């Protein structure tokens, strides 16, 4: 008798992950493939959709080989992705553009035009979100229309990353509710459909948008071609999936009203589950992958990617790691422990994305800053300051959500950043909140696999399943002494940004 396994695939900012899990939530195998962030011009942030497809095929074939799993053992597949991750495609599904994602800053003019045309208040009433350039897909679509009118004219559909892979697998064009929520063209609260009015007013033909699906709906089945190229069994059901933050929230059990989760990878996203779509205007608001739940998202664009940038910039770490035969990031974090709280007076503004920062400052002109350097500064101080900056940004977003009367009592962690006990401790001390680690650190791909099971009837009750499979294995409480020190540095972090804000815009001009 064949086993019932669930395949979850996560398209992230710097890597794709594929994980096989059994129906009890046990991990059979997890593999990843890295790819670059592309900056073809100074304000650009892109991924190659062809690289994604190559990575997907290689990962799935490798996963089947190393696990000794028969393709017929896989009951269902689902894919999640970073969001937005917009790709224009032809009728045959081949990409006309790279994937343009949230780090890109080339659609500022289009966002400003949308503000004049319809305004953030009208957008918020219909789509559930304010207008912002790279945080949503509509301004990027309009940028493609202005910059590359022939590509726009020949675009059959605009997809996000998971829709692109799922089109390859099934020949069906679709977008799940959680991704559609961050297009500014979708009625997120109740009707959950494309808005004819917004599409008409913005000049985006609604026929260029794919069919929208609940995250747990079956999009289609693996085709003969996809089966031949990946090793997956023809006819395997493919479930719509979701945006990475939403599936991570599922994977850590943040599914009830008020549950909070931080997904720390290339970027960091704070998500709070809510039972009614009563949205603040200054968060990213979307459907959850759980029926009748929504998510408030507060996102920082560059956190894990900032550590990677620093690793590449300070090449001595990689050289030393190669010599010692250790992981370079482990070496960096161990070195940062030797720097005291406050990083010997260094404060980093973690706004290094070409597209500036999303919440809570919503500043497309914001730049990264390393403040307080002296000749006495050591590389370990800069690394620690980067770790602390990600926690300051998290605290800033918690404060923004709590001012709307939503209490964040504790935070469940997901993503690569959660692997570091040191980083977890910094986040607890800076935010003053207990941070919790659940059964799966890579909760995004785990949540996506659970969603695949729910969409195909392997699990019949999603909430009950999550409560059975997801267990907290560690709680880190804030340390009083460190929290007191960080309070002063957090105030300086906010003051430095406010004083430099006019200069950022001047620099852009």
VOTOR-824553 format. One record per residue (C-alpha): x, z, y; residue in one letter. Coordinates in steps of 0.02 Angstrom, whole numbers, padded with zeros to 5 digits, always signed. Last residue first. Layout:
BEGIN
XZYa
...
This chain:
BEGIN
+00798-00315+03174x
+00837-00225+03010x
+00964-00113+03097x
+00838-00069+03233x
+00712-00023+03099x
+00836+00093+03015x
+00890+00164+03184x
+00713+00220+03224x
+00706+00318+03059x
+00875+00404+03080x
+00812+00564+03160x
+00663+00576+03042x
+00774+00547+02889x
+00899+00680+02940x
+00760+00806+02972x
+00684+00784+02799x
+00848+00811+02707x
+00891+00956+02823x
+00731+01045+02772x
+00771+01010+02589x
+00945+01084+02615x
+00873+01246+02680x
+00751+01265+02535x
+00886+01216+02412x
+00981+01377+02440x
+00826+01483+02406x
+00784+01383+02248x
+00961+01411+02185x
+00944+01599+02200x
+00768+01606+02128x
+00794+01498+01973x
+00642+01388+01939x
+00567+01395+01763x
+00612+01268+01629x
+00483+01247+01491x
+00535+01170+01326x
+00450+01099+01171x
+00281+01048+01241x
+00179+00959+01107x
+00099+00786+01107x
+00025+00726+00942x
-00130+00834+00922x
-00177+00841+01106x
-00147+00654+01119x
-00259+00618+00970x
-00400+00727+01038x
-00395+00635+01204x
-00390+00463+01122x
-00533+00489+00999x
-00545+00349+00870x
-00362+00328+00827x
-00314+00185+00710x
-00462+00096+00789x
-00367-00053+00859x
-00362-00004+01043x
-00324+00178+01001x
-00173+00131+00895x
-00100+00014+01027x
-00129+00152+01156x
-00028+00272+01050x
+00113+00143+01047x
+00106+00129+01236x
+00114+00318+01252x
+00271+00321+01144x
+00351+00181+01247x
+00321+00279+01406x
+00360+00450+01330x
+00544+00416+01306x
+00577+00604+01309x
+00458+00624+01162x
+00403+00795+01100x
+00372+00865+01273x
+00486+00934+01408x
+00409+01042+01542x
+00459+01078+01721x
+00406+01240+01805x
+00383+01212+01992x
+00490+01275+02137x
+00524+01094+02183x
+00711+01114+02210x
+00743+01239+02070x
+00637+01148+01939x
+00712+00979+01984x
+00889+01048+01979x
+00857+01127+01808x
+00791+00962+01737x
+00947+00874+01801x
+01058+01000+01712x
+00958+00989+01550x
+00984+00802+01554x
+00868+00701+01442x
+00729+00706+01572x
+00822+00579+01679x
+00798+00449+01542x
+00610+00453+01552x
+00471+00581+01546x
+00445+00753+01620x
+00290+00863+01624x
+00266+00948+01792x
+00190+01117+01832x
+00054+01191+01944x
+00022+01037+02052x
-00130+01087+02154x
-00235+00948+02229x
-00301+01000+02399x
-00249+00843+02493x
-00095+00933+02560x
-00046+00952+02378x
-00015+00766+02358x
+00105+00755+02505x
+00195+00915+02455x
+00221+00847+02279x
+00291+00686+02355x
+00418+00778+02461x
+00467+00887+02313x
+00500+00730+02211x
+00606+00657+02352x
+00704+00820+02361x
+00728+00812+02172x
+00796+00634+02179x
+00910+00691+02320x
+00976+00835+02214x
+01036+00716+02080x
+01117+00605+02213x
+01199+00756+02294x
+01269+00807+02125x
+01350+00636+02106x
+01420+00644+02283x
+01490+00818+02254x
+01571+00764+02089x
+01660+00623+02182x
+01747+00752+02290x
+01726+00786+02475x
+01877+00865+02562x
+01907+00710+02668x
+01731+00738+02735x
+01559+00670+02691x
+01405+00753+02766x
+01273+00617+02745x
+01265+00484+02610x
+01126+00371+02674x
+01015+00242+02591x
+00908+00133+02702x
+00728+00141+02761x
+00657-00019+02837x
+00507-00038+02722x
+00452+00141+02765x
+00305+00211+02668x
+00369+00391+02696x
+00281+00475+02549x
+00286+00363+02459x
+00366+00192+02452x
+00544+00169+02511x
+00646+00024+02578x
+00624-00148+02499x
+00809-00180+02472x
+00810-00016+02374x
+00936+00116+02427x
+00818+00246+02498x
+00893+00398+02413x
+00937+00493+02573x
+01089+00589+02510x
+01144+00760+02574x
+01323+00822+02559x
+01362+01001+02613x
+01464+01058+02465x
+01341+00983+02342x
+01196+01093+02400x
+01199+01190+02238x
+01382+01203+02188x
+01491+01059+02121x
+01564+01088+01948x
+01398+01037+01869x
+01425+00864+01945x
+01570+00834+01825x
+01458+00864+01674x
+01330+00746+01749x
+01459+00609+01775x
+01531+00627+01599x
+01358+00619+01521x
+01327+00463+01624x
+01486+00381+01559x
+01447+00413+01377x
+01604+00472+01288x
+01755+00387+01205x
+01881+00483+01309x
+01970+00328+01375x
+01809+00232+01397x
+01732+00379+01490x
+01884+00389+01605x
+01874+00205+01649x
+01687+00216+01675x
+01705+00366+01790x
+01848+00287+01888x
+01735+00140+01932x
+01652+00240+02071x
+01543+00098+02135x
+01477+00056+01962x
+01434+00236+01925x
+01359+00255+02099x
+01247+00105+02070x
+01192+00179+01903x
+01154+00345+01986x
+01053+00251+02118x
+00960+00155+01982x
+00905+00323+01911x
+00833+00368+02081x
+00786+00214+02181x
+00606+00170+02223x
+00524+00341+02239x
+00340+00336+02190x
+00190+00447+02219x
+00051+00399+02100x
-00127+00467+02095x
-00200+00422+01927x
-00376+00386+01867x
-00477+00444+01718x
-00640+00380+01644x
-00558+00306+01489x
-00372+00347+01472x
-00251+00208+01523x
-00270+00278+01699x
-00344+00174+01839x
-00241+00164+01997x
-00200+00243+02163x
-00031+00234+02250x
-00033+00381+02369x
-00054+00389+02560x
-00238+00344+02567x
-00292+00493+02463x
-00406+00442+02320x
-00568+00519+02257x
-00582+00415+02099x
-00652+00557+01992x
-00571+00640+01840x
-00394+00647+01910x
-00223+00632+01827x
-00071+00665+01938x
+00078+00548+01930x
+00251+00570+02007x
+00352+00410+01987x
+00540+00399+01990x
+00633+00234+01992x
+00760+00167+01867x
+00700+00308+01754x
+00611+00469+01795x
+00427+00480+01748x
+00359+00639+01825x
+00194+00705+01759x
+00052+00809+01827x
-00112+00864+01746x
-00243+00898+01880x
-00394+00829+01784x
-00346+00795+01605x
-00233+00658+01536x
-00054+00712+01566x
-00014+00721+01379x
+00169+00671+01388x
+00140+00498+01311x
-00021+00469+01408x
+00068+00500+01573x
+00206+00383+01514x
+00073+00250+01479x
+00010+00267+01658x
+00182+00264+01736x
+00234+00111+01637x
+00085+00004+01689x
-00033-00032+01548x
-00068-00094+01373x
-00178-00246+01332x
-00176-00222+01143x
-00099-00354+01029x
-00173-00371+00854x
-00058-00437+00715x
-00124-00609+00663x
+00045-00683+00620x
+00162-00547+00562x
+00306-00510+00679x
+00473-00592+00638x
+00505-00632+00822x
+00520-00822+00833x
+00412-00869+00682x
+00278-00742+00725x
+00274-00799+00906x
+00248-00979+00848x
+00112-00932+00722x
+00020-00830+00852x
+00013-00641+00866x
-00167-00591+00896x
-00272-00571+01052x
-00300-00462+01205x
-00366-00312+01108x
-00439-00190+01234x
-00359-00019+01259x
-00295-00050+01435x
-00467-00112+01493x
-00449-00298+01527x
-00441-00410+01679x
-00444-00598+01652x
-00300-00681+01742x
-00288-00717+01929x
-00258-00896+01988x
-00447-00926+01973x
-00472-00799+02113x
-00392-00918+02236x
-00287-00814+02357x
-00336-00856+02536x
-00332-00678+02599x
-00514-00670+02650x
-00571-00758+02492x
-00470-00647+02375x
-00530-00491+02466x
-00713-00543+02455x
-00707-00601+02275x
-00636-00431+02224x
-00567-00438+02047x
-00652-00314+01930x
-00652-00128+01898x
-00828-00092+01961x
-00800+00095+01982x
-00644+00142+02080x
-00513+00007+02063x
-00597-00146+02137x
-00449-00263+02118x
-00362-00376+02245x
-00238-00250+02319x
-00126-00294+02168x
-00086-00116+02114x
-00249-00080+02022x
-00227-00241+01922x
-00081-00159+01832x
-00185-00009+01778x
-00336-00117+01737x
-00245-00230+01615x
-00197-00409+01658x
-00234-00558+01548x
-00185-00735+01497x
-00202-00770+01310x
-00076-00874+01210x
-00058-00722+01095x
+00124-00668+01089x
+00188-00766+01239x
+00035-00714+01340x
+00073-00534+01288x
+00249-00550+01356x
+00188-00615+01525x
+00044-00491+01532x
+00168-00350+01507x
+00274-00410+01654x
+00135-00443+01781x
+00043-00607+01788x
-00006-00735+01919x
-00097-00881+01838x
-00097-01071+01842x
+00032-01085+01981x
+00055-01267+02031x
-00009-01242+02209x
+00093-01083+02229x
+00249-01172+02168x
+00217-01313+02291x
+00188-01189+02433x
+00356-01102+02406x
+00389-00991+02557x
+00212-00972+02622x
+00119-00962+02455x
+00260-00863+02373x
+00249-00738+02517x
+00060-00731+02495x
+00081-00688+02311x
+00207-00553+02361x
+00084-00480+02488x
-00049-00476+02349x
+00062-00391+02219x
+00073-00213+02283x
+00215-00090+02317x
+00319-00230+02393x
+00233-00248+02562x
+00111-00107+02593x
-00076-00109+02624x
-00172+00049+02581x
-00253+00073+02412x
-00423+00096+02331x
-00458-00091+02322x
-00622-00095+02419x
-00618+00055+02537x
-00428+00058+02545x
-00415-00126+02590x
-00542-00100+02729x
-00444+00048+02796x
-00277-00039+02775x
-00327-00182+02888x
-00413-00348+02848x
-00322-00485+02943x
-00202-00383+03052x
-00145-00274+02907x
-00139-00427+02794x
-00024-00511+02919x
+00090-00358+02919x
+00093-00363+02729x
+00138-00548+02737x
+00278-00516+02861x
+00348-00377+02750x
+00347-00493+02597x
+00536-00514+02580x
+00571-00331+02541x
+00590-00332+02352x
+00619-00165+02265x
+00440-00163+02199x
+00455-00317+02090x
+00471-00505+02096x
+00477-00576+01920x
+00572-00739+01927x
+00470-00890+01973x
+00383-01038+01890x
+00378-00948+01723x
+00318-01034+01563x
+00142-00983+01511x
+00083-01156+01457x
-00033-01165+01607x
+00114-01129+01720x
+00169-00956+01773x
+00193-00855+01932x
+00271-00685+01894x
+00237-00520+01982x
+00316-00358+01925x
+00211-00229+02016x
+00226-00120+01920x
+00354-00083+01786x
+00288-00136+01618x
+00188-00087+01464x
+00168-00180+01300x
+00056-00150+01149x
+00070-00195+00965x
-00042-00155+00817x
-00047-00115+00631x
+00137-00146+00597x
+00168-00128+00410x
+00140-00316+00387x
+00305-00347+00478x
+00393-00255+00339x
+00499-00111+00399x
+00678-00093+00338x
+00711+00001+00500x
+00870-00092+00549x
+00798-00266+00519x
+00626-00243+00597x
+00701-00168+00753x
+00830-00306+00767x
+00695-00441+00761x
+00590-00346+00888x
+00736-00316+01005x
+00802-00495+00999x
+00631-00571+01034x
+00596-00450+01175x
+00768-00469+01254x
+00751-00660+01257x
+00578-00646+01333x
+00638-00523+01464x
+00787-00632+01506x
+00667-00778+01530x
+00565-00670+01648x
+00723-00649+01752x
+00706-00494+01858x
+00695-00485+02047x
+00730-00380+02202x
+00767-00480+02358x
+00810-00423+02534x
+00993-00481+02534x
+00969-00644+02436x
+00980-00683+02250x
+00971-00495+02213x
+00939-00487+02026x
+00917-00325+01931x
+01016-00346+01772x
+00966-00334+01589x
+00984-00198+01458x
+00915-00199+01280x
+00838-00049+01194x
+00800+00015+01020x
+00689+00152+00949x
+00657+00177+00763x
+00535+00271+00652x
+00475+00396+00782x
+00347+00517+00715x
+00181+00516+00807x
+00075+00555+00653x
+00017+00372+00650x
+00194+00311+00626x
+00299+00257+00772x
+00402+00101+00808x
+00488+00089+00976x
+00544-00054+01087x
+00635-00024+01250x
+00675-00150+01386x
+00810-00108+01511x
+00854-00104+01696x
+00687-00088+01786x
+00581-00059+01632x
+00481-00167+01513x
+00418-00044+01380x
+00366-00101+01206x
+00261+00002+01086x
+00243-00044+00903x
+00125+00058+00794x
+00150+00085+00607x
+00023+00095+00467x
+00113+00085+00301x
+00069-00047+00172x
+00000+00000+00000x
